[in-house]
Amino acid sequence: VAAAEFASQLAKMMDGDKEDVRAKCVVALAQMGVESEAGRIADLVNDSSPVISAAACQALGLMGEEGERRSGLIAAKMDDPQTRHAAIAALGQLGSSSCEPYIAGIASKGLTDSDSITRQAAAAAFSGVSAVALGPVMAQVVDLLGSDHVGVRCTAALALGYMGESALPHAAKLVELLSDTSEDMSEMHVQVGGVYRVLVTARRPKCAALVALGMIGAQGEARSCAKALEDDLYEVRLCALEALSNLGDAARAQSTEIAACLEDHTYFVRVKACQCIGTLRAEDIMTSLPELFEDKAPSVKIAALQALMESPRIAESFPSEVFKCMSDPVPLVKAAAVSVLGCMGDTGKCYASIIASMLNEQDVRLRCAACDALGKLGDHGAAFADEIELCLHSGVPELEEAASWALEHLNSAPGGGMMIENFEGEGGHAITSLEGE
């Protein structure tokens, strides 16, 4: 009822005289799912104000079927540089079926736009587009890899990446970009004060090509990607690791080069190397991960712990090293250690009481990790069912969901006999990132 009341007020404000207010109301109505206003919003696509027109495109992109029925109206706004980004982004939001009829325009106008954000939206619009629809524009996109504009070369590479396996025949063209050391500096003016920084894949063709090779699954080029791990620029090394993360067995064959990045002087790269090892489940180099539990950067410790968790068999060989991380002053490091102990099976059961003590900590994410871990420890976890159940009444949705999942999982495990009902929780709660060092 309250939402309906606000929707009515917002609908009236769309007719106001303040452009910025009108634009925000248009988008807000779409975000609220007020489909009854779809017709009026569609009429605003052709408003004389590019701000209102762009807002209307953005809104229709959020309105599912209502937007899909008006995809042609949205696509027409690609002709105007002032509304091009909004139109392409809206089509991308609506999905590949809305992009396919207009993919030629997205390629010719979007990928070559002077604005990097518009180009990136155009590249992303190629995701999920069928091979049949890509056929007529594939050569055009490949040709853009040789554009005089550095930024266009970047987004052409990304567009091929978003095409997935359809672009595999052109992997060699992407490899050629690995020798391109240029950088697009045309938007340096927007970085004053560090407020905004153009993504490296939109600035450096080498980085864009590396990421694209990973996206299309070019396993035959894994060695070329691994060579980029020796680049002087940390951004290039990061993108090389990202590419290798997607190249499976071929990337695992480059494990020596990947392992060397665990000692990189840039902590971002050390984090990414851990993530790459975990994603690939490169067990031959996972035994090096515990060395990073002493790293100065908490993010590196967390990434190393999470990577080790990808192979419980290997993790079981390092219980004492993981246990030491439980004393780390950073709660998220503790939480990651708890999660690893929870995946160690019989070995982890020896630490059940210590894990249960984490339920009394203040940090919610640590308590969630403790619930999740105990839920995997069978009878040893069930011994602390009462403590877990207390979390059901914490008033913190995330923690209540974690506790609910743990109790349900314990109840359904072989030998579980707790009479616990009405749990709505779903799968585990892994720690994914640290927002500061």
GUGUGU-272970 format. One record per residue (C-alpha): residue in three letters; x negated, y negated, z. Coordinates in Angstrom, 3 decimals, m for minus. Each point is the difference from the previous one (the first is absolute). Layout:
<recs>
+---------+----------+----------+----------+
: residuo :     east :    north :       up :
+---------+----------+----------+----------+
:     ala :        X :        Y :        Z :
...
+---------+----------+----------+----------+
</recs>
This chain:
<recs>
+---------+----------+----------+----------+
: residuo :     east :    north :       up :
+---------+----------+----------+----------+
:     val :    0.000 :    0.000 :    0.000 :
:     ala :   m2.801 :   m2.379 :    0.917 :
:     ala :   m1.813 :    0.795 :   m3.241 :
:     ala :    3.156 :   m0.687 :   m1.993 :
:     glu :    0.387 :   m3.336 :    1.747 :
:     phe :   m3.550 :   m1.020 :   m0.846 :
:     ala :    0.421 :    1.230 :   m3.557 :
:     ser :    2.946 :   m2.306 :   m0.459 :
:     gln :   m1.996 :   m2.940 :    1.273 :
:     leu :   m2.963 :    0.833 :   m2.192 :
:     ala :    2.232 :    0.317 :   m3.050 :
:     lys :    1.296 :   m3.533 :    0.595 :
:     met :   m3.520 :   m1.342 :    0.413 :
:     met :   m0.938 :    1.307 :   m3.452 :
:     asp :    1.914 :   m2.994 :   m1.373 :
:     gly :   m1.946 :   m2.520 :    2.090 :
:     asp :   m2.293 :   m2.716 :   m1.302 :
:     lys :   m3.235 :    1.181 :    1.626 :
:     glu :   m1.863 :    2.183 :   m2.423 :
:     asp :   m2.106 :    1.896 :    2.517 :
:     val :    3.024 :    0.748 :    2.207 :
:     arg :    2.025 :    1.222 :   m2.949 :
:     ala :   m2.834 :    2.305 :   m1.098 :
:     lys :   m0.377 :    1.514 :    3.446 :
:     cys :    3.737 :    0.574 :    0.284 :
:     val :    0.056 :    1.815 :   m3.334 :
:     val :   m2.737 :    2.392 :    1.080 :
:     ala :    1.455 :    0.430 :    3.488 :
:     leu :    3.359 :    1.098 :   m1.402 :
:     ala :   m1.734 :    2.651 :   m2.090 :
:     gln :   m2.024 :    1.196 :    2.977 :
:     met :    3.236 :    0.364 :    1.944 :
:     gly :    1.462 :    2.088 :   m2.802 :
:     val :    2.910 :   m2.349 :   m0.732 :
:     glu :    0.906 :    1.475 :   m3.385 :
:     ser :    3.131 :   m2.139 :   m0.279 :
:     glu :   m2.281 :   m2.956 :   m0.748 :
:     ala :   m1.909 :    1.781 :   m2.790 :
:     gly :    1.953 :   m1.804 :   m2.711 :
:     arg :   m0.714 :   m3.447 :    1.415 :
:     ile :   m3.646 :    0.874 :    0.522 :
:     ala :   m0.218 :    1.213 :   m3.601 :
:     asp :    1.398 :   m3.331 :   m1.206 :
:     leu :   m2.864 :   m1.749 :    1.785 :
:     val :   m2.592 :    1.876 :   m2.062 :
:     asn :    0.524 :   m2.646 :   m2.682 :
:     asp :    0.022 :   m2.906 :    2.445 :
:     ser :   m1.880 :   m3.072 :   m1.195 :
:     ser :   m2.254 :    0.216 :    3.029 :
:     pro :   m2.797 :    2.578 :   m0.427 :
:     val :   m0.050 :    0.404 :    3.777 :
:     ile :    3.656 :    1.032 :    0.100 :
:     ser :   m0.366 :    2.127 :   m3.117 :
:     ala :   m2.984 :    1.837 :    1.481 :
:     ala :    1.860 :    0.542 :    3.264 :
:     ala :    2.963 :    1.440 :   m1.892 :
:     cys :   m2.299 :    2.421 :   m1.857 :
:     gln :   m1.589 :    1.032 :    3.269 :
:     ala :    3.417 :    0.499 :    1.567 :
:     leu :    1.290 :    2.168 :   m2.850 :
:     gly :   m3.138 :    2.095 :    0.311 :
:     leu :    1.122 :    0.864 :    3.520 :
:     met :    3.553 :    0.888 :   m0.942 :
:     gly :   m0.389 :    3.460 :   m1.518 :
:     glu :    2.690 :    0.849 :   m2.541 :
:     glu :    1.280 :   m3.563 :   m0.083 :
:     gly :   m3.458 :   m1.118 :   m1.040 :
:     glu :   m0.521 :    2.867 :   m2.430 :
:     arg :    3.142 :   m0.985 :   m1.891 :
:     arg :   m1.505 :   m3.451 :   m0.456 :
:     ser :   m3.569 :    1.036 :   m0.840 :
:     gly :    0.240 :   m1.623 :   m3.432 :
:     leu :    0.919 :   m3.318 :    1.597 :
:     ile :   m3.007 :    0.300 :    2.285 :
:     ala :   m2.359 :    1.042 :   m2.810 :
:     ala :    0.890 :   m3.092 :   m2.023 :
:     lys :   m1.618 :   m2.142 :    2.693 :
:     met :   m3.406 :    1.470 :   m0.885 :
:     asp :   m0.090 :   m2.575 :   m2.815 :
:     asp :   m0.359 :   m2.825 :    2.531 :
:     pro :   m3.419 :   m0.091 :    1.738 :
:     gln :    1.676 :   m1.511 :    3.068 :
:     thr :    2.319 :    2.965 :    0.491 :
:     arg :   m2.110 :    2.736 :   m1.597 :
:     his :   m1.362 :    1.407 :    3.238 :
:     ala :    3.418 :    0.136 :    1.649 :
:     ala :    1.502 :    1.739 :   m3.045 :
:     ile :   m2.745 :    2.620 :   m0.306 :
:     ala :   m0.086 :    0.649 :    3.735 :
:     ala :    3.791 :    0.404 :    0.037 :
:     leu :   m0.078 :    2.505 :   m2.846 :
:     gly :   m2.730 :    1.904 :    1.804 :
:     gln :    2.081 :    0.026 :    3.163 :
:     leu :    2.927 :    1.467 :   m1.913 :
:     gly :   m2.150 :    2.859 :   m1.255 :
:     ser :   m1.386 :    1.482 :   m3.175 :
:     ser :    3.388 :    0.414 :   m1.668 :
:     ser :    0.436 :   m3.779 :    0.096 :
:     cys :   m3.569 :   m0.653 :   m1.171 :
:     glu :   m0.107 :    2.387 :   m2.954 :
:     pro :    2.218 :   m1.993 :   m2.403 :
:     tyr :   m2.158 :   m3.079 :    0.568 :
:     ile :   m3.429 :    1.581 :    0.424 :
:     ala :   m1.323 :   m1.624 :   m3.181 :
:     gly :    0.803 :   m3.458 :    1.367 :
:     ile :   m1.500 :    0.884 :    3.371 :
:     ala :   m3.208 :    1.031 :   m1.779 :
:     ser :   m0.274 :   m2.965 :   m2.361 :
:     lys :    1.140 :   m2.720 :    2.385 :
:     gly :   m0.657 :    1.364 :    3.465 :
:     leu :   m3.405 :    1.631 :   m0.354 :
:     thr :   m1.405 :   m3.069 :   m1.737 :
:     asp :    1.493 :   m2.655 :    2.284 :
:     ser :   m2.383 :   m2.581 :    1.460 :
:     asp :    1.207 :    0.784 :    3.529 :
:     ser :   m1.590 :    3.037 :    1.672 :
:     ile :    3.066 :    0.818 :    2.112 :
:     thr :    2.183 :    0.110 :   m3.095 :
:     arg :   m2.514 :    2.249 :   m1.738 :
:     gln :   m0.083 :    2.340 :    2.990 :
:     ala :    3.808 :    0.216 :    0.030 :
:     ala :   m0.086 :    0.821 :   m3.711 :
:     ala :   m2.556 :    2.767 :    0.541 :
:     ala :    2.091 :    1.513 :    2.800 :
:     ala :    3.061 :   m0.008 :   m2.258 :
:     phe :   m1.610 :    2.798 :   m2.038 :
:     ser :    0.364 :    2.409 :    2.913 :
:     gly :    2.339 :    2.865 :   m0.840 :
:     val :    0.613 :   m1.130 :   m3.578 :
:     ser :    0.439 :    3.009 :   m2.267 :
:     ala :   m2.635 :    1.041 :   m2.520 :
:     val :    2.520 :   m0.608 :   m2.780 :
:     ala :    0.516 :   m3.607 :    1.042 :
:     leu :   m3.745 :   m0.518 :    0.471 :
:     gly :   m0.849 :    1.232 :   m3.478 :
:     pro :    0.638 :   m3.257 :   m1.909 :
:     val :   m1.936 :   m2.169 :    2.503 :
:     met :   m2.878 :    2.285 :    1.003 :
:     ala :   m2.364 :   m1.270 :   m2.690 :
:     gln :    0.838 :   m3.582 :    0.908 :
:     val :   m0.888 :    0.559 :    3.646 :
:     val :   m3.235 :    1.821 :   m0.906 :
:     asp :   m0.982 :   m2.904 :   m2.263 :
:     leu :    0.393 :   m2.382 :    2.943 :
:     leu :   m2.894 :    1.798 :    1.710 :
:     gly :   m2.176 :   m1.991 :   m2.377 :
:     ser :    1.670 :   m3.354 :    0.634 :
:     asp :   m2.152 :   m3.108 :    0.358 :
:     his :    1.841 :   m0.739 :    3.258 :
:     val :   m1.545 :    1.880 :    2.916 :
:     gly :    3.272 :    0.121 :    1.934 :
:     val :    1.870 :    1.433 :   m2.978 :
:     arg :   m2.567 :    2.794 :   m0.306 :
:     cys :    0.663 :    0.796 :    3.661 :
:     thr :    3.747 :    0.230 :   m0.278 :
:     ala :   m0.163 :    1.936 :   m3.261 :
:     ala :   m2.041 :    2.608 :    1.873 :
:     leu :    2.499 :    0.021 :    2.850 :
:     ala :    2.881 :    0.370 :   m2.452 :
:     leu :   m1.657 :    3.144 :   m1.358 :
:     gly :   m0.404 :    1.180 :    3.573 :
:     tyr :    3.685 :   m0.423 :    0.701 :
:     met :    0.785 :    2.048 :   m3.102 :
:     gly :   m1.516 :    3.016 :    1.732 :
:     glu :   m0.809 :    3.079 :   m2.068 :
:     ser :    1.394 :   m1.647 :   m3.129 :
:     ala :   m3.152 :   m2.142 :   m0.080 :
:     leu :   m2.483 :    2.885 :    0.441 :
:     pro :   m0.956 :   m0.004 :   m3.703 :
:     his :   m1.360 :   m3.510 :    0.554 :
:     ala :   m2.150 :    0.774 :    3.043 :
:     ala :   m3.159 :   m0.582 :   m2.044 :
:     lys :    1.117 :   m3.575 :   m0.661 :
:     leu :    0.328 :   m0.558 :    3.741 :
:     val :   m3.480 :    1.440 :    0.546 :
:     glu :   m1.352 :   m2.623 :   m2.386 :
:     leu :    1.271 :   m2.659 :    2.421 :
:     leu :   m2.224 :    1.434 :    2.745 :
:     ser :   m2.872 :   m1.923 :   m1.590 :
:     asp :    1.990 :   m3.258 :    0.160 :
:     thr :   m1.466 :   m1.973 :    2.909 :
:     ser :    1.993 :   m3.196 :   m0.599 :
:     glu :    2.441 :   m1.589 :    2.426 :
:     asp :    3.015 :   m2.188 :   m0.699 :
:     met :   m0.607 :   m3.268 :    1.859 :
:     ser :    2.879 :   m1.895 :   m1.616 :
:     glu :    2.101 :   m0.002 :    3.173 :
:     met :   m2.661 :   m0.964 :    2.510 :
:     his :    1.909 :   m3.221 :    0.640 :
:     val :    2.768 :    1.908 :    1.777 :
:     gln :   m2.467 :    1.398 :    2.528 :
:     val :   m0.688 :   m3.293 :    1.748 :
:     gly :   m0.113 :    0.619 :    3.734 :
:     gly :    0.175 :    3.768 :   m0.555 :
:     val :    3.802 :   m0.116 :   m0.249 :
:     tyr :    0.180 :    2.279 :   m3.022 :
:     arg :   m2.414 :    2.290 :   m1.777 :
:     val :    0.690 :    1.640 :   m3.321 :
:     leu :   m0.161 :    3.802 :    0.238 :
:     val :   m3.317 :    1.398 :   m1.144 :
:     thr :    1.752 :    2.192 :   m2.566 :
:     ala :    1.337 :   m3.201 :   m1.578 :
:     arg :   m3.433 :   m1.671 :    0.051 :
:     arg :   m2.573 :    2.652 :   m0.858 :
:     pro :    0.518 :    2.263 :   m3.045 :
:     lys :   m2.354 :    2.612 :    1.470 :
:     cys :    2.168 :    0.276 :    3.101 :
:     ala :    3.201 :    0.149 :   m2.017 :
:     ala :   m1.439 :    2.714 :   m2.235 :
:     leu :   m1.101 :    2.102 :    2.977 :
:     val :    3.408 :   m0.161 :    1.657 :
:     ala :    1.711 :    0.730 :   m3.323 :
:     leu :   m2.157 :    3.091 :   m0.578 :
:     gly :    1.180 :    1.308 :    3.344 :
:     met :    3.616 :   m0.825 :   m0.743 :
:     ile :    0.015 :    1.939 :   m3.270 :
:     gly :   m1.815 :    2.935 :    1.599 :
:     ala :   m3.029 :   m0.130 :   m2.281 :
:     gln :   m1.899 :    2.842 :    1.690 :
:     gly :   m2.408 :    0.176 :   m2.905 :
:     glu :   m1.272 :   m3.443 :    0.958 :
:     ala :   m0.590 :    0.726 :    3.701 :
:     arg :   m3.769 :   m0.200 :   m0.477 :
:     ser :    0.316 :   m3.448 :   m1.572 :
:     cys :    2.058 :   m1.151 :    2.986 :
:     ala :   m2.541 :    1.445 :    2.437 :
:     lys :   m2.803 :   m1.960 :   m1.634 :
:     ala :    1.862 :   m3.184 :    0.903 :
:     leu :   m0.499 :    0.859 :    3.687 :
:     glu :   m3.536 :   m1.359 :   m0.446 :
:     asp :    1.226 :   m3.422 :   m1.129 :
:     asp :   m1.273 :   m3.028 :    1.929 :
:     leu :    3.540 :   m1.366 :    0.417 :
:     tyr :    1.979 :    1.558 :    2.840 :
:     glu :    3.234 :   m0.661 :   m1.907 :
:     val :   m1.189 :    2.253 :   m2.800 :
:     arg :   m0.992 :    2.724 :    2.464 :
:     leu :    3.447 :   m0.210 :    1.588 :
:     cys :    1.722 :    0.419 :   m3.356 :
:     ala :   m2.265 :    2.910 :   m0.919 :
:     leu :    1.004 :    1.778 :    3.206 :
:     glu :    3.653 :   m0.759 :   m0.729 :
:     ala :   m0.376 :    1.555 :   m3.432 :
:     leu :   m1.750 :    3.105 :    1.310 :
:     ser :    2.742 :    0.477 :    2.591 :
:     asn :    2.321 :    0.839 :   m2.892 :
:     leu :   m2.303 :    2.286 :   m1.965 :
:     gly :    0.269 :    3.231 :    1.977 :
:     asp :   m2.498 :    2.784 :   m0.676 :
:     ala :   m2.054 :   m2.175 :   m2.328 :
:     ala :   m0.430 :   m2.564 :    2.773 :
:     arg :   m0.870 :    2.643 :    2.583 :
:     ala :   m2.926 :    0.885 :   m2.243 :
:     gln :   m1.296 :   m3.520 :    0.721 :
:     ser :    0.057 :    0.521 :    3.755 :
:     thr :   m3.660 :   m0.918 :    0.502 :
:     glu :    0.544 :   m3.459 :   m1.466 :
:     ile :    3.201 :   m0.463 :    1.993 :
:     ala :   m1.691 :    1.045 :    3.236 :
:     ala :   m2.713 :   m2.615 :   m0.528 :
:     cys :    2.690 :   m2.671 :    0.289 :
:     leu :    0.572 :    0.998 :    3.629 :
:     glu :   m3.177 :   m1.958 :    0.711 :
:     asp :    0.955 :   m3.038 :   m2.088 :
:     his :   m0.847 :   m3.347 :    1.591 :
:     thr :    3.546 :   m1.277 :   m0.710 :
:     tyr :    2.544 :    1.473 :    2.383 :
:     phe :    2.780 :   m0.211 :   m2.597 :
:     val :   m1.941 :    2.488 :   m2.107 :
:     arg :   m0.620 :    2.319 :    2.956 :
:     val :    3.747 :    0.008 :    0.695 :
:     lys :    0.800 :    0.746 :   m3.631 :
:     ala :   m2.601 :    2.773 :   m0.119 :
:     cys :    1.665 :    1.684 :    2.981 :
:     gln :    3.399 :   m0.323 :   m1.650 :
:     cys :   m1.363 :    1.414 :   m3.247 :
:     ile :   m1.501 :    3.001 :    1.804 :
:     gly :    3.279 :    0.616 :    1.806 :
:     thr :    2.114 :   m0.311 :   m3.129 :
:     leu :   m2.246 :    2.389 :   m1.914 :
:     arg :   m0.332 :    2.336 :    3.006 :
:     ala :   m3.678 :    0.138 :   m0.863 :
:     glu :   m0.886 :    2.472 :    2.740 :
:     asp :   m3.671 :    0.207 :   m0.957 :
:     ile :   m0.521 :   m3.584 :    1.215 :
:     met :    2.674 :   m0.218 :    2.698 :
:     thr :   m2.550 :    1.168 :    2.553 :
:     ser :   m1.632 :   m3.422 :   m0.373 :
:     leu :    3.116 :   m1.838 :    1.165 :
:     pro :   m0.572 :    0.343 :    3.783 :
:     glu :   m3.154 :   m2.098 :   m0.411 :
:     leu :    2.280 :   m2.939 :   m0.697 :
:     phe :    1.824 :    0.343 :    3.313 :
:     glu :   m2.752 :   m2.260 :    1.362 :
:     asp :    0.431 :   m2.616 :   m2.736 :
:     lys :    0.216 :   m3.638 :    1.115 :
:     ala :    3.164 :   m0.557 :   m2.063 :
:     pro :    3.187 :    1.490 :    1.522 :
:     ser :    1.514 :    0.359 :   m3.469 :
:     val :   m2.830 :    2.324 :   m0.988 :
:     lys :    0.519 :    2.170 :    3.086 :
:     ile :    3.721 :    0.246 :   m0.760 :
:     ala :   m0.605 :    0.852 :   m3.660 :
:     ala :   m2.534 :    2.680 :    0.956 :
:     leu :    2.392 :    1.573 :    2.499 :
:     gln :    2.864 :   m0.030 :   m2.468 :
:     ala :   m2.163 :    1.537 :   m2.712 :
:     leu :   m1.086 :    2.777 :    2.346 :
:     met :    3.652 :    0.713 :    0.754 :
:     glu :    0.512 :    0.939 :   m3.663 :
:     ser :   m1.904 :    3.208 :    0.685 :
:     pro :    0.956 :    1.426 :    3.422 :
:     arg :   m2.406 :    2.891 :   m0.524 :
:     ile :   m2.925 :   m2.413 :   m0.155 :
:     ala :    1.441 :   m2.190 :    2.754 :
:     glu :    0.068 :    2.965 :    2.390 :
:     ser :   m3.797 :    0.015 :   m0.084 :
:     phe :   m0.205 :   m3.470 :    1.563 :
:     pro :    2.396 :   m0.124 :    2.984 :
:     ser :   m2.461 :   m1.635 :    2.384 :
:     glu :   m0.930 :   m2.706 :   m2.517 :
:     val :    3.683 :   m0.770 :   m0.586 :
:     phe :    0.701 :    0.077 :    3.731 :
:     lys :   m2.615 :   m2.693 :    0.610 :
:     cys :    2.042 :   m2.327 :   m2.218 :
:     met :    2.798 :    0.218 :    2.561 :
:     ser :   m2.119 :   m2.373 :    2.122 :
:     asp :   m0.273 :   m2.619 :   m2.735 :
:     pro :    1.193 :   m3.483 :    1.067 :
:     val :    2.064 :   m0.367 :   m3.203 :
:     pro :    3.447 :    1.652 :    0.358 :
:     leu :    0.210 :    0.919 :   m3.674 :
:     val :   m3.261 :    1.925 :    0.202 :
:     lys :    1.403 :    1.900 :    2.974 :
:     ala :    3.199 :    0.645 :   m1.943 :
:     ala :   m1.918 :    1.374 :   m2.965 :
:     ala :   m1.976 :    2.293 :    2.323 :
:     val :    3.229 :    1.225 :    1.586 :
:     ser :    1.389 :    0.775 :   m3.453 :
:     val :   m3.082 :    2.034 :   m0.894 :
:     leu :    0.189 :    2.013 :    3.231 :
:     gly :    3.656 :    0.670 :   m0.767 :
:     cys :   m0.893 :    1.675 :   m3.300 :
:     met :   m2.676 :    2.281 :    1.475 :
:     gly :    2.319 :    2.861 :    0.902 :
:     asp :   m1.275 :    2.140 :    2.869 :
:     thr :   m2.996 :   m2.263 :    0.479 :
:     gly :    2.260 :   m3.019 :    0.381 :
:     lys :    2.106 :    1.745 :    2.614 :
:     cys :   m2.877 :   m0.304 :    2.465 :
:     tyr :    0.508 :   m3.765 :   m0.083 :
:     ala :    3.778 :   m0.021 :    0.451 :
:     ser :   m0.045 :   m1.524 :    3.488 :
:     ile :   m2.379 :   m2.773 :   m1.080 :
:     ile :    2.159 :   m0.734 :   m3.022 :
:     ala :    3.074 :   m0.106 :    2.253 :
:     ser :   m1.700 :   m2.614 :    2.192 :
:     met :    0.021 :   m2.307 :   m3.046 :
:     leu :    3.801 :   m0.163 :    0.305 :
:     asn :   m0.556 :   m2.437 :    2.855 :
:     glu :   m2.104 :   m2.418 :   m2.046 :
:     gln :    1.365 :   m3.408 :   m0.976 :
:     asp :   m0.761 :    0.190 :   m3.711 :
:     val :    3.064 :    1.353 :   m1.799 :
:     arg :   m1.961 :    1.475 :   m2.903 :
:     leu :   m2.158 :    1.974 :    2.409 :
:     arg :    3.068 :    1.339 :    1.780 :
:     cys :    1.541 :    0.951 :   m3.354 :
:     ala :   m3.158 :    1.876 :   m0.937 :
:     ala :    0.110 :    1.840 :    3.342 :
:     cys :    3.610 :    1.073 :   m0.596 :
:     asp :   m0.841 :    1.157 :   m3.499 :
:     ala :   m3.038 :    1.974 :    1.169 :
:     leu :    1.815 :    1.682 :    2.884 :
:     gly :    2.767 :    0.990 :   m2.391 :
:     lys :   m2.554 :    2.079 :   m1.916 :
:     leu :   m1.514 :    1.807 :    2.997 :
:     gly :    2.695 :    2.608 :    0.662 :
:     asp :    0.381 :    1.158 :    3.602 :
:     his :   m2.830 :   m2.260 :    1.138 :
:     gly :    1.877 :   m3.004 :   m1.390 :
:     ala :    3.338 :    1.250 :    1.337 :
:     ala :   m1.461 :   m0.102 :    3.507 :
:     phe :    0.299 :   m3.769 :   m0.269 :
:     ala :    3.520 :   m0.090 :   m1.398 :
:     asp :    1.259 :   m2.048 :    2.954 :
:     glu :   m2.638 :   m2.676 :   m0.613 :
:     ile :    0.838 :   m0.065 :   m3.701 :
:     glu :    3.703 :   m0.243 :    0.773 :
:     leu :   m0.615 :   m3.144 :    2.047 :
:     cys :   m1.161 :   m1.657 :   m3.214 :
:     leu :    3.483 :    0.541 :   m1.442 :
:     his :    1.194 :   m2.785 :    2.268 :
:     ser :   m2.860 :   m2.440 :   m0.613 :
:     gly :    2.076 :   m2.434 :   m2.024 :
:     val :   m2.681 :    0.081 :   m2.721 :
:     pro :    1.462 :    1.556 :   m3.177 :
:     glu :   m3.337 :    1.226 :   m1.336 :
:     leu :   m0.884 :    1.730 :    3.255 :
:     glu :    3.484 :    1.458 :    0.442 :
:     glu :   m0.190 :    1.457 :   m3.509 :
:     ala :   m3.425 :    1.507 :    0.721 :
:     ala :    1.229 :    1.542 :    3.243 :
:     ser :    3.116 :    1.316 :   m1.695 :
:     trp :   m2.040 :    1.654 :   m2.738 :
:     ala :   m2.405 :    1.535 :    2.518 :
:     leu :    2.750 :    1.507 :    2.120 :
:     glu :    1.878 :    1.303 :   m3.000 :
:     his :   m3.175 :    1.513 :   m1.406 :
:     leu :   m0.847 :    1.657 :    3.300 :
:     asn :    3.526 :    1.331 :    0.314 :
:     ser :   m0.087 :    1.546 :   m3.479 :
:     ala :   m3.488 :    1.478 :    0.358 :
:     pro :   m0.315 :    3.768 :    0.561 :
:     gly :    0.582 :    0.638 :    3.693 :
:     gly :    1.510 :   m3.450 :    0.502 :
:     gly :    3.050 :    0.103 :    2.223 :
:     met :    0.678 :   m3.540 :    1.130 :
:     met :    3.653 :   m0.972 :   m0.126 :
:     ile :   m0.410 :   m3.388 :   m1.670 :
:     glu :    2.597 :   m1.376 :   m2.359 :
:     asn :    0.819 :   m2.952 :   m2.261 :
:     phe :   m3.463 :   m0.885 :   m1.223 :
:     glu :   m0.187 :   m2.077 :   m3.135 :
:     gly :   m3.773 :   m0.418 :   m0.257 :
:     glu :   m1.956 :    0.853 :   m3.088 :
:     gly :   m3.610 :    0.990 :   m0.756 :
:     gly :   m3.213 :   m1.071 :    1.688 :
:     his :   m1.362 :   m3.427 :    0.765 :
:     ala :   m3.502 :   m0.358 :   m1.386 :
:     ile :   m2.123 :   m3.079 :    0.733 :
:     thr :   m0.786 :   m1.676 :   m3.299 :
:     ser :   m1.857 :   m3.238 :    0.502 :
:     leu :   m1.589 :   m2.525 :    2.300 :
:     glu :    0.725 :   m3.629 :   m0.645 :
:     gly :   m3.152 :   m1.391 :    1.533 :
:     glu :   m3.510 :    0.900 :    1.070 :
+---------+----------+----------+----------+
</recs>
